[in-house]
Amino acid sequence: MRLRSDIFVSALMRRVFARGDFAAVEVKGAEEAGAVFVRQMFRDGRESLHAPAPQSFFEADETGMRLFETRLAGVEAQVVAKAIARERRFDGDLWVISIETDTLGDLIDFAAAVPKDDGFFRR
């Protein structure tokens, strides 16, 4: 069973602050099951956007972990803002968490680059 979005966000923010970095909820989404997007801000003004990984990246025996994929990396802030605006038009229940850090380290888990070959996917 997947952790509620509001609890996941709260735990993520506590971990960020414990590292000495800064985080803020930019957009509050649905508490139970809203998608969580992470807006990573770097010191030089660039940003990256990390979004929920597609379902094809999940194992059949899902552990409830939230996996992310990088949608934009090291781009201007306006590019990330436009991408978030597009996503919000599509899904009004999403969360956007802004984190000011140069490295996410172990804050969020990233999906593998290639989906698991379960007979449906061919490499």
N, C-alpha and C positions, 0 to 999 in steps of 0.2 A: 504494500500500500504506500502510495506517495504521500509525503509530508505536505500539509497545507501550505499554500503560498505565503501567507502572512507569517507563519512560524519559520519557514525557510528564510525569508527576508530578514526577520529579526535575528536569527542565528548568524546569518551572513554578515550583517552589520556589526554585531558584537565581535566577530572574529576580525573584521577590518579594524575596528577601534583598538582591539587588543594588540594588533601589530603596530599601532601608532599611526595608521593611515586614516583618511577621512572618507565617510560614505554618507549618502543622503538618499531618501526616497524621493525621486523626481516625479514619478507618477505612481499613485496607489491603485492597484487593480483589484480584481475579485479575490476575496480573502481565502476562499476554499481552493480554487483551481486556476487562478490567473497565470498566464505565461509570464516568466521573469526574464527580462532583458538586462544585461549589465553593460553600462556605459563606462568604459575605463578612460580616465583622463590622465595624461602624462604632463610632466613639468614643462615641456617645451610647447604646450598648447595643442598637440596632436591628440587624437582620440581613437579608441577602438570600440567596436560594438560586438558583444557576444550575445547570441540568441539561443533559445532552446533548440537542441539538436532534433532533426527529423526522427519520426518514430522508427524508421528503418535502421537506426543506429542502436536500438535497444535490444537486449537479449530477450529470449523468450521467457526466461525466469527473472523478470524485472525485479530489482531489489528496492525500487522506490527512489533510487538516486536521480537527481536532475543532472542531465548531461547538456553541455553547451557546445556550440560551434562558433567560430569567429566569422562574422559576416563582413566586417570592415576592420582593417588594421592600419593604424598610424596615419589616419586621414585628418583633414580639417574638421573642426567642430561642426560647421554648417552641413557637411555631408552626413554626419551622424544624426544631426537634428532632423534632416529631411527624411532619412531612413526610418527614424522613430515615428515621425508624423505619418508616413505611409503605413507603418505597422498599426498605429492607433486607429487609422481609418478602417482598417481591416478587422481589428480586434480591440474593442474598447475596454476589455477587462484585463489588459496586460499591465504588468509592473515594469517600471524603469528604475533601476538602482544605479546611481552615479558613484563611482569609486575613484578617488584620487590616489593612484599608486603607479609606480613604474612596472611592477610585476604583480600578477595575481597569485603567483605561487600556488599554494594549495587551497585557495579560497573557493574555487569552483572546479568541477571536473569537466574535462573536455572529451567529446566522443572521438573515437578512432577516425582516421582519415578515410577509411574504406569500410562500408557496411559488412557485417558478418555474412559469409557465404552460406546461406541456409537452403540452397537449391533454387532459389528464385533470383538471386543476384549472381551474375557471371562476370568475372574479371577479365 
